[in-house]
Amino acid sequence: MNKRFGLSSQFKLAAVIAALASLSAGYTATAETSGGKPAPSLATAPAAKAEPSTPARGAQGDDYTPSFFKPYAQPPAAAPAEAEQTALNQRLSVTKKDLAAWQSFAEYTFKYGDLKVLTQLRNPVDDYLGKHVNNLLEQVAENAPPETARLTAEILCVKTRLFLSLSRREEAQNTVAEMRKRFISCPQMTVDFLGKTATLDQGIRTLEELIKTASAANK
């Protein structure tokens, strides 16, 4: 047992030494190409002074220094902000489709008067909205790009219709109020509403009419 432990420790130590040596080589290589004084090296022997040369740079003109985890770092393939925005749009698009599926089922159930199923549907809907939809919408900035703003508005439209299908008019009214506040500066933004292209202002006014109709029907 002790022999195995000793061998394992020796292998781990050898791996650490090899990694440190690789890191040291990376720092030394950076020093040889960056000009001036060489960068600190972990090697025991002092690094030889190199002739000044053009610094090694990435595709965007930035300097890249080797690290322990990435000794031969490469320039990023895309700007982090752009990649994050693309990922956010993809999540919004998927969420819109999922929410539309909830809304279609709730609308169908409401149409055929199955109140028992509608009641049972409320808890999973609230769980989905609370854990996924609402948290995702909070990540959308006020000055979001047009595509992100459009997807956000469409999600809120579907969310309003879902509340109406569940006979929750107060939540539907609150969602419409949120839309007016969030998109006060872009009422003419084009959105996909009820399978047709419309301006956001037209969609909001249609939703408000649906809320009034639902309220009148329950008096």
N, C-alpha and C positions, 0 to 999 in steps of 0.2 A: 504493500500500500504506500509506504513512504517513497519507494523507488518510483512508483507511478506518479505520485504527487511531485517528486523532484523533477522528473522528465517533463511533466506538464508545465511546471513553473519555468523550466529552462526554455521550452518552446515559446511560452508567452513572453519571456524576457527577450528572446531572440527576435520575436516579431516587433516588440517595442523598439529595440535597438535599430532594426531595419527601417522602421517608420521614421525614427529620429534622423537616421542617416539620409533618408530620402528628403526629409524636410531641410536638413542641412545643405544638401546638394541644391535644392531649389533656391534657398537664400543666397548661396554662393553664385548660382547662375544669374540671379537678379542683380547682384552686385557687379558682375562682370559686364552687364549690358546697360546699367543705369548711369554709369559715369561717376566720377568723384570717389568718395570713400566707400569701400565695400560694406555691404550690410552685415550685421553680426551673424556668425555661423556657429553651429553647435559642434562642429568638428574640432578636434584637439589641435590640429595643425593650422596655423594662420593662413588665411586666404591670400593668394597672390594678387598683387595690384594689377588691375587690367587697364588697358588703354581706353580712354573715353570713347563711347560710341553712342549711336542713336538709341534712346530708351525703347524697350519693348512695349508696345501699346496694343490695345484691343481695337475692335472694329469701330468703336465710338470715340477713340482717342483717349481713353482712360488707362491709367497704369494698373496692372494686375500683379499682386504680390502672392507668391505661393504660400499656402497655409498647410497646417498639419493634416487637415482632412481633404484638401484638394491641392496637392503639390504643383500640379500643372493646370492652374485655373484657366478657363477659357472665357471669353466675353459672353454675356448673357444673350440668349437667342432673341429675346424681345424685352421691351421695357416692362418692368414689373407692374406699373400702374395700368398699362394697356392690357396685360394678361389678366390682371385681377378684374378689370371691367368686363372683359370677355367672359370670364367665368361667372360673374354676377349675372350677366344677361342670359347665359345658358340656364342658370338656376331659376331665374324669373320665368323663362319660357316654359320650363318643365313644371314649375309650380302653377302656372296659368292653366296648363292642360289638366293637371291633377284636380285643381279646384273646379274646372269646368265639368269634370266627370262627377264630382260630388254634387254640383248644382243640377246637372241633368237628372241624376237619380232622385234628388229631393223634389225637383219640379214634377217629375213623372209620378212620384208617390203622392204629392199634394194634389195633382190633377185627378187622381183616382180615389182621393179621400181616405187614404190609409193612415189615419191619425196615429195609430199604434206604432207603425214603422217610423213615422216622422218624429215621434217622441223618442224612440230608441236611437234615432240618428243624431240627435242633438249633442250628446256627449262626445262621440267620436269626432264630430265636426268641430266642436270647441277645442278638443285636444289637438286636432290637426292645425287649426288656425293659430292656437297659442304657441305651439312648439315649432311650427315651420313657417307659416305665411307671415304672421306678424313680425317675427324676428327677422325674416328676410327683408321685409319692407322697411324696417328700421335701418338697414344698411344702405339704403338708397339716399344719396345726398340730395339736398334741395336743388343744387345746380347740376343735376345729373345730365349726361348726354341724351340726345333726343331718343335713341333707341331704348335706353334704360327707362326714361320717363314714360315712353309709350307703353312698354310692358307693365310698368307699375300701375298706370291708369287702367289698363285692361284687366289686371288682376283685381283692382278695387271695384270695377264694374261687375265682374263675375261674383265677387264677394257680396255685393249688394243684392244681386239676384238670388244668391243662395240664402241669405237671411230672409228675403221675401218668401221663398219657397218653404221656409221653416216657420212662417208666420211670426217672424221677429222683426216687426216694423221699426222699432226704436233703434235696433242695431243697424238696420238698413239706412235709416235717416242719418245716423252718426257717420256711417261710411261715406255717404254722399257729401256730408259736411266736410269730412276729411279731404275728399277729392277737390272740392272747391277751394279749400285753404291751401292744399299742396300745389295745385296747378293754377293758382290765381293769375299768373302771368302768361299762361299759354292755353287759353280756352279753345283756340282754333286748332290745336294739335289733332292730327288725324289718328284715329284709333279703329280697331276692329270691334264693332259692337253689334251683337245679335246677328253675326254672320255677314254684316255689311260694313262698308267703310263710312265713317261719320266723323264729325268733329267731336271733341270731348264735350263741348258745351251742349251739343245736340244729345249726346248720350246721357249726360247728367239730367237734362230736362226730361228725357224719356223715363229715366229711373224715378224722378220725382213724381211723374204722372202715375207710374205703376204703384208707388207708395200710397198716393192719394186714393187710387182705386181700391187697393187692398184695405185701407183704413175704412173706406165707405162701406165695403162689403161686410165688414165685421161689426158694424154699428147696429 
